[in-house]
Amino acid sequence: MASGDQIRLLLVEDVPQVAQYVRGLLNAQNQVRLVDIVADGTQVQARIGEHRPDVIVVDALLQGRLRGMQLVKQLHDANTGVPVVVLTVPQNPVSVDPGKGIDEVLSMPFNGYDLMSRVTTVHKAAAASNEKAPSRLIVVFAPKGGVGKSTIAFNLGAAAAGLGVKTALVDGSIQFGDLRGLLRAPRDAPSMLDLPTDRISESDLAEVLWRGPADVDILLAPPRIEMAEMVLIRDLEKTLSLMRRLYDLVIVDTGVGLDELTLALLDQADTILEIVTYDATTIRNTIAMAETFQKIGYPPSKVQYLVNRSDASAGIDPSDLRQALGRDPEFRIRSEGQVVGPSSNQGAPFVTAEPNAGVSKDVVEVATQLLGVGAGSRKPALAGAR
C-alpha cells in the first residue's frame, strides 16, 4: 500500500556514483521520496523553494564555488527550517551540532537502514518542533453513483476555505472527471496530465491548478475518458505529497469503482468520508465496503459516514442504516433540491450562494466538526490531523 505522507528528500551530491547509490536505496522503499539531486551548492536555495523538501542531505566534501560545510552554514544562517543530514567519510569526521545546522551525520559506507534511520529521525524531530499543524487529506468516497459525492466534496472545500483553511480539491474521478463537469471547467483547462512526470515543483503545480469558485484551487482530471490510463499512481502520489505541503487541507473526490488508483488514494487519506443515502443498493454496497476496509486493515476511525438527504428516508428506517453501519453515522446533510440543484447547474457552491439555507449550514457544520475549525474563527486548527 502507498505511504500516507512521504518524506521529501533533497540530495546535494556531486559524485555520480554516490548519488546513484542513494537513489537505488530510496527506490527500494516508499517512505522517503527523492525529489532532486543537486551537484552545485549555489543552486540549493532555489531548489528548496521549488521542491519544498522535508530533509536535505549534504555531502561535506562537496566541491565547487560553495563547498559542503559552507553550504550547511548558509542554510543554517538562512533559517530555512529544513533539517540537514551531513554525509561524510571517517577520514573527515563531522559532529552533530544543531547550533551550526548539522542535525544528523551519516558516515560512509552506509546501507539503506542507516540512511532511512537518519532521515526519519531528523524529520520527526523537525515535525515535533514545528508549530504549524500538519495538513489534512480527506478522500470523499461512495460505493455507488448518484449519492451527491462530488457536490459534497466541492461544497465541503468551499466551506473549509470560508473558515480560513487553505484548501485544494483534487478530481480523483480520473475517467469521467466529475469535478470538471460539475464546475463546468473549460475543456482546455489544464489537468494533472500537464504536470511533469519526474520531479514536480511548486511552480509546476501553480501553472496547472484551476482556480474555482470560493478561492479553492482545483487539480482537474483529464478532459477525455481515454486519457485516464495515462494517469499513473506514482505521479499522483508525488503531486499529493507536494500539495500537502502547500495547503492546510486537500480534498480528493474519487470515482465510484474500487480500482488500484482509488485504493492508493484511500490508503493515503487521513479520513475517508463515505457518502451514504437511504437507498437499498447504496446501503448494501456500504456494508460490502466496510468488510473490504476491515480486510485491508483500515481502523474504524479512518472511515466516517455522511448521510446525504438524511430527511428523505424513502421508507427505510434510520435504525436499519445504523444497524448496517454498526454505529451511528457521524454526519447528516438534509435534502434541499431547490438550493442544491440551481447552484450545481451553475457550477457554484451552494454554501456561498445560499449561506442561510439549511443544507449550507449542514455542510459548514460538517467542516467545523471534521476539521476542528471554529465557525467564528478563521485560524485553522485541523484537530485530529497526524
LUMMAR-635258 format. One record per residue (C-alpha): residue number from 0; chain; x, y, z. Coordinates in nm, 3 decimals. Layout:
// LUMMAR-635258
- num|cadena|east|north|up
- NUM|A|X|Y|Z
...
END
This chain:
// LUMMAR-635258
- num|cadena|east|north|up
- 0|A|0.000|0.000|0.000
- 1|A|0.109|0.353|-0.061
- 2|A|0.253|0.566|0.213
- 3|A|0.020|0.825|0.355
- 4|A|0.267|1.115|0.350
- 5|A|0.614|1.063|0.210
- 6|A|0.923|1.246|0.334
- 7|A|1.061|1.463|0.053
- 8|A|1.441|1.442|0.035
- 9|A|1.677|1.677|-0.148
- 10|A|2.027|1.532|-0.205
- 11|A|2.323|1.764|-0.256
- 12|A|2.594|1.543|-0.406
- 13|A|2.849|1.595|-0.684
- 14|A|2.985|1.239|-0.701
- 15|A|2.768|1.050|-0.952
- 16|A|2.842|0.707|-0.801
- 17|A|2.726|0.821|-0.454
- 18|A|2.417|0.990|-0.596
- 19|A|2.325|0.674|-0.787
- 20|A|2.379|0.461|-0.477
- 21|A|2.145|0.679|-0.270
- 22|A|1.887|0.676|-0.549
- 23|A|1.898|0.296|-0.558
- 24|A|1.847|0.269|-0.181
- 25|A|1.546|0.500|-0.192
- 26|A|1.391|0.321|-0.490
- 27|A|1.360|0.011|-0.272
- 28|A|1.113|0.175|-0.030
- 29|A|0.823|0.422|-0.036
- 30|A|0.858|0.619|0.287
- 31|A|1.110|0.870|0.150
- 32|A|1.087|1.026|-0.197
- 33|A|1.394|1.172|-0.365
- 34|A|1.275|1.499|-0.520
- 35|A|1.604|1.611|-0.674
- 36|A|1.983|1.568|-0.682
- 37|A|2.183|1.891|-0.692
- 38|A|2.555|1.890|-0.774
- 39|A|2.611|2.268|-0.743
- 40|A|2.576|2.411|-0.393
- 41|A|2.486|2.756|-0.528
- 42|A|2.161|2.616|-0.671
- 43|A|2.033|2.463|-0.348
- 44|A|1.840|2.761|-0.215
- 45|A|1.643|2.789|-0.537
- 46|A|1.570|2.415|-0.538
- 47|A|1.441|2.436|-0.182
- 48|A|1.189|2.695|-0.295
- 49|A|1.083|2.476|-0.587
- 50|A|1.060|2.137|-0.420
- 51|A|0.976|2.215|-0.055
- 52|A|1.187|1.925|0.081
- 53|A|1.142|1.789|0.432
- 54|A|1.507|1.688|0.471
- 55|A|1.831|1.783|0.293
- 56|A|2.135|1.554|0.272
- 57|A|2.458|1.746|0.203
- 58|A|2.794|1.588|0.121
- 59|A|3.051|1.752|0.348
- 60|A|3.312|1.704|0.071
- 61|A|3.101|1.883|-0.191
- 62|A|3.328|2.075|-0.429
- 63|A|3.268|2.390|-0.632
- 64|A|3.217|2.758|-0.556
- 65|A|3.012|2.670|-0.248
- 66|A|3.163|2.380|-0.058
- 67|A|2.973|2.130|0.153
- 68|A|3.016|2.275|0.501
- 69|A|2.989|2.629|0.367
- 70|A|2.651|2.532|0.226
- 71|A|2.544|2.383|0.561
- 72|A|2.632|2.713|0.731
- 73|A|2.449|2.910|0.463
- 74|A|2.135|2.700|0.507
- 75|A|2.152|2.747|0.885
- 76|A|2.200|3.123|0.854
- 77|A|1.909|3.145|0.609
- 78|A|1.684|2.975|0.865
- 79|A|1.524|2.752|0.603
- 80|A|1.362|2.534|0.869
- 81|A|1.466|2.220|0.678
- 82|A|1.678|1.972|0.880
- 83|A|2.016|1.880|0.733
- 84|A|2.192|1.543|0.736
- 85|A|2.565|1.576|0.661
- 86|A|2.719|1.293|0.460
- 87|A|3.088|1.236|0.527
- 88|A|3.369|0.977|0.548
- 89|A|3.562|0.852|0.854
- 90|A|3.871|1.047|0.743
- 91|A|3.666|1.368|0.765
- 92|A|3.478|1.341|1.094
- 93|A|3.177|1.569|1.150
- 94|A|2.983|1.600|1.475
- 95|A|2.614|1.661|1.519
- 96|A|2.566|2.028|1.610
- 97|A|2.217|2.175|1.552
- 98|A|2.358|2.515|1.650
- 99|A|2.562|2.501|1.330
- 100|A|2.291|2.346|1.117
- 101|A|2.414|1.987|1.144
- 102|A|2.110|1.792|1.260
- 103|A|2.248|1.444|1.185
- 104|A|2.560|1.282|1.041
- 105|A|2.577|0.984|0.806
- 106|A|2.920|0.833|0.752
- 107|A|3.020|0.622|0.452
- 108|A|2.992|0.335|0.396
- 109|A|2.623|0.318|0.486
- 110|A|2.327|0.097|0.398
- 111|A|1.959|0.160|0.344
- 112|A|1.875|0.123|0.712
- 113|A|2.138|0.382|0.809
- 114|A|2.007|0.630|0.554
- 115|A|1.641|0.581|0.643
- 116|A|1.713|0.599|1.015
- 117|A|1.890|0.936|0.989
- 118|A|1.633|1.088|0.755
- 119|A|1.326|0.978|0.951
- 120|A|1.483|1.080|1.283
- 121|A|1.551|1.440|1.180
- 122|A|1.216|1.463|1.004
- 123|A|1.026|1.355|1.315
- 124|A|1.223|1.596|1.531
- 125|A|1.154|1.884|1.294
- 126|A|0.784|1.798|1.275
- 127|A|0.759|1.786|1.654
- 128|A|0.908|2.134|1.687
- 129|A|0.702|2.286|1.406
- 130|A|0.414|2.490|1.543
- 131|A|0.218|2.467|1.219
- 132|A|-0.038|2.187|1.224
- 133|A|0.016|1.921|0.957
- 134|A|-0.204|1.921|0.656
- 135|A|-0.513|1.703|0.628
- 136|A|-0.606|1.475|0.339
- 137|A|-0.975|1.385|0.316
- 138|A|-1.089|1.144|0.048
- 139|A|-1.460|1.163|-0.033
- 140|A|-1.582|0.821|-0.145
- 141|A|-1.909|0.648|-0.225
- 142|A|-1.979|0.284|-0.314
- 143|A|-2.249|0.389|-0.562
- 144|A|-2.304|0.676|-0.802
- 145|A|-2.579|0.935|-0.771
- 146|A|-2.542|0.998|-0.397
- 147|A|-2.409|1.355|-0.429
- 148|A|-2.045|1.272|-0.364
- 149|A|-1.885|1.532|-0.591
- 150|A|-2.128|1.804|-0.489
- 151|A|-2.048|1.741|-0.123
- 152|A|-1.672|1.733|-0.187
- 153|A|-1.688|2.067|-0.371
- 154|A|-1.906|2.239|-0.113
- 155|A|-1.704|2.097|0.176
- 156|A|-1.395|2.252|0.017
- 157|A|-1.573|2.585|-0.024
- 158|A|-1.695|2.572|0.337
- 159|A|-1.343|2.497|0.464
- 160|A|-1.199|2.786|0.261
- 161|A|-1.465|3.013|0.409
- 162|A|-1.346|2.911|0.756
- 163|A|-0.993|3.024|0.676
- 164|A|-0.844|2.687|0.581
- 165|A|-0.619|2.697|0.274
- 166|A|-0.789|2.431|0.065
- 167|A|-0.731|2.243|-0.258
- 168|A|-0.951|1.994|-0.441
- 169|A|-0.832|1.701|-0.650
- 170|A|-1.056|1.540|-0.910
- 171|A|-0.984|1.175|-0.835
- 172|A|-1.262|1.058|-1.065
- 173|A|-0.996|1.013|-1.330
- 174|A|-1.205|0.862|-1.607
- 175|A|-1.511|1.087|-1.604
- 176|A|-1.375|1.397|-1.429
- 177|A|-1.675|1.456|-1.206
- 178|A|-1.545|1.785|-1.066
- 179|A|-1.452|1.908|-1.413
- 180|A|-1.812|1.850|-1.520
- 181|A|-1.970|1.984|-1.202
- 182|A|-1.771|2.308|-1.215
- 183|A|-1.820|2.348|-1.588
- 184|A|-1.447|2.390|-1.632
- 185|A|-1.335|2.478|-1.986
- 186|A|-1.236|2.179|-2.195
- 187|A|-0.888|2.327|-2.242
- 188|A|-0.836|2.384|-1.869
- 189|A|-0.509|2.215|-1.759
- 190|A|-0.525|1.876|-1.590
- 191|A|-0.297|1.657|-1.382
- 192|A|-0.156|1.520|-1.707
- 193|A|0.009|1.858|-1.769
- 194|A|0.239|1.807|-1.470
- 195|A|0.593|1.671|-1.525
- 196|A|0.632|1.301|-1.454
- 197|A|0.974|1.307|-1.288
- 198|A|1.001|1.597|-1.045
- 199|A|0.716|1.833|-0.958
- 200|A|0.789|2.181|-0.824
- 201|A|0.559|2.438|-0.673
- 202|A|0.576|2.646|-0.990
- 203|A|0.474|2.343|-1.200
- 204|A|0.171|2.289|-0.980
- 205|A|0.073|2.657|-0.985
- 206|A|0.059|2.653|-1.365
- 207|A|-0.179|2.356|-1.370
- 208|A|-0.418|2.427|-1.082
- 209|A|-0.751|2.578|-1.184
- 210|A|-0.891|2.842|-0.952
- 211|A|-1.254|2.756|-0.889
- 212|A|-1.523|2.949|-0.702
- 213|A|-1.473|3.031|-0.333
- 214|A|-1.092|3.061|-0.364
- 215|A|-1.036|2.685|-0.389
- 216|A|-0.755|2.559|-0.612
- 217|A|-0.857|2.253|-0.814
- 218|A|-0.644|1.988|-0.982
- 219|A|-0.864|1.861|-1.261
- 220|A|-0.883|1.515|-1.411
- 221|A|-0.804|1.468|-1.783
- 222|A|-1.066|1.610|-2.021
- 223|A|-1.125|1.286|-2.213
- 224|A|-1.208|0.933|-2.099
- 225|A|-0.930|0.761|-2.292
- 226|A|-0.670|0.979|-2.118
- 227|A|-0.743|0.817|-1.781
- 228|A|-0.497|0.534|-1.842
- 229|A|-0.219|0.792|-1.875
- 230|A|-0.255|0.893|-1.507
- 231|A|-0.005|0.688|-1.308
- 232|A|-0.035|0.621|-0.937
- 233|A|0.322|0.723|-0.864
- 234|A|0.274|1.060|-1.034
- 235|A|-0.046|1.131|-0.844
- 236|A|0.126|1.036|-0.517
- 237|A|0.409|1.280|-0.592
- 238|A|0.155|1.553|-0.657
- 239|A|-0.041|1.488|-0.337
- 240|A|0.280|1.483|-0.137
- 241|A|0.365|1.833|-0.262
- 242|A|0.010|1.963|-0.220
- 243|A|0.011|1.857|0.145
- 244|A|0.300|2.095|0.199
- 245|A|0.129|2.385|0.031
- 246|A|-0.226|2.354|0.168
- 247|A|-0.383|2.304|0.508
- 248|A|-0.645|2.077|0.357
- 249|A|-0.656|1.863|0.043
- 250|A|-0.989|1.704|-0.052
- 251|A|-0.997|1.429|-0.312
- 252|A|-1.319|1.339|-0.490
- 253|A|-1.280|0.977|-0.603
- 254|A|-1.453|0.771|-0.866
- 255|A|-1.704|0.506|-0.762
- 256|A|-1.511|0.198|-0.872
- 257|A|-1.259|0.044|-0.633
- 258|A|-0.966|0.026|-0.874
- 259|A|-0.595|0.037|-0.796
- 260|A|-0.572|0.414|-0.820
- 261|A|-0.871|0.471|-0.591
- 262|A|-0.724|0.227|-0.339
- 263|A|-0.397|0.423|-0.344
- 264|A|-0.591|0.743|-0.268
- 265|A|-0.784|0.575|0.013
- 266|A|-0.457|0.448|0.159
- 267|A|-0.316|0.799|0.175
- 268|A|-0.625|0.953|0.335
- 269|A|-0.625|1.071|0.693
- 270|A|-1.003|1.043|0.676
- 271|A|-1.228|0.862|0.430
- 272|A|-1.561|1.044|0.419
- 273|A|-1.802|0.785|0.282
- 274|A|-2.131|0.917|0.145
- 275|A|-2.446|0.713|0.215
- 276|A|-2.812|0.765|0.127
- 277|A|-3.135|0.591|0.222
- 278|A|-3.118|0.360|-0.075
- 279|A|-3.114|-0.018|-0.052
- 280|A|-2.838|-0.063|-0.310
- 281|A|-2.620|0.205|-0.152
- 282|A|-2.661|0.050|0.192
- 283|A|-2.577|-0.295|0.059
- 284|A|-2.264|-0.162|-0.113
- 285|A|-2.168|0.030|0.202
- 286|A|-2.179|-0.291|0.405
- 287|A|-1.960|-0.462|0.143
- 288|A|-1.711|-0.174|0.158
- 289|A|-1.697|-0.188|0.538
- 290|A|-1.598|-0.554|0.512
- 291|A|-1.337|-0.470|0.249
- 292|A|-1.188|-0.187|0.456
- 293|A|-1.165|-0.422|0.754
- 294|A|-0.979|-0.681|0.547
- 295|A|-0.742|-0.414|0.416
- 296|A|-0.668|-0.319|0.775
- 297|A|-0.814|0.031|0.797
- 298|A|-0.903|0.123|1.156
- 299|A|-1.272|0.207|1.206
- 300|A|-1.179|0.565|1.294
- 301|A|-1.038|0.623|0.944
- 302|A|-1.383|0.593|0.785
- 303|A|-1.656|0.841|0.874
- 304|A|-2.006|0.824|0.732
- 305|A|-2.211|1.112|0.599
- 306|A|-2.580|1.055|0.526
- 307|A|-2.683|1.276|0.237
- 308|A|-3.052|1.372|0.200
- 309|A|-3.096|1.249|0.555
- 310|A|-3.453|1.380|0.576
- 311|A|-3.560|1.166|0.279
- 312|A|-3.558|0.813|0.419
- 313|A|-3.764|0.672|0.128
- 314|A|-3.929|0.416|0.352
- 315|A|-3.606|0.290|0.508
- 316|A|-3.595|0.303|0.886
- 317|A|-3.293|0.505|1.005
- 318|A|-3.230|0.230|1.260
- 319|A|-3.174|-0.011|0.970
- 320|A|-2.898|0.215|0.840
- 321|A|-2.747|0.236|1.189
- 322|A|-2.750|-0.142|1.213
- 323|A|-2.592|-0.178|0.869
- 324|A|-2.310|0.062|0.956
- 325|A|-2.261|-0.085|1.301
- 326|A|-2.277|0.263|1.450
- 327|A|-2.447|0.597|1.415
- 328|A|-2.327|0.795|1.110
- 329|A|-2.106|1.087|1.205
- 330|A|-2.270|1.346|0.979
- 331|A|-2.604|1.422|0.817
- 332|A|-2.699|1.666|0.543
- 333|A|-3.062|1.744|0.468
- 334|A|-3.220|1.747|0.123
- 335|A|-3.293|2.087|-0.032
- 336|A|-3.310|2.036|-0.405
- 337|A|-3.432|2.389|-0.465
- 338|A|-3.096|2.513|-0.328
- 339|A|-2.856|2.242|-0.439
- 340|A|-2.984|2.194|-0.794
- 341|A|-2.958|2.551|-0.929
- 342|A|-2.619|2.611|-0.770
- 343|A|-2.476|2.285|-0.900
- 344|A|-2.607|2.353|-1.251
- 345|A|-2.429|2.688|-1.245
- 346|A|-2.102|2.539|-1.117
- 347|A|-2.122|2.738|-0.793
- 348|A|-2.105|2.616|-0.431
- 349|A|-2.440|2.646|-0.259
- 350|A|-2.263|2.713|0.073
- 351|A|-2.165|3.056|-0.061
- 352|A|-2.457|3.115|-0.299
- 353|A|-2.718|3.035|-0.031
- 354|A|-2.532|3.054|0.302
- 355|A|-2.850|3.074|0.511
- 356|A|-3.004|2.759|0.363
- 357|A|-3.032|2.461|0.593
- 358|A|-2.825|2.239|0.365
- 359|A|-2.547|2.502|0.358
- 360|A|-2.543|2.521|0.737
- 361|A|-2.523|2.142|0.748
- 362|A|-2.213|2.136|0.527
- 363|A|-2.045|2.412|0.728
- 364|A|-2.117|2.213|1.043
- 365|A|-1.957|1.907|0.885
- 366|A|-1.649|2.116|0.806
- 367|A|-1.622|2.255|1.158
- 368|A|-1.655|1.910|1.316
- 369|A|-1.443|1.722|1.067
- 370|A|-1.158|1.973|1.070
- 371|A|-1.184|2.103|1.425
- 372|A|-1.215|2.461|1.298
- 373|A|-1.429|2.702|1.494
- 374|A|-1.704|2.866|1.291
- 375|A|-1.627|3.201|1.449
- 376|A|-1.253|3.185|1.383
- 377|A|-1.061|3.198|1.059
- 378|A|-0.750|3.036|1.203
- 379|A|-0.727|2.667|1.107
- 380|A|-0.673|2.415|1.387
- 381|A|-0.723|2.092|1.192
- 382|A|-0.776|1.885|1.502
- 383|A|-0.717|1.520|1.452
- 384|A|-0.454|1.560|1.183
- 385|A|-0.150|1.344|1.202
END
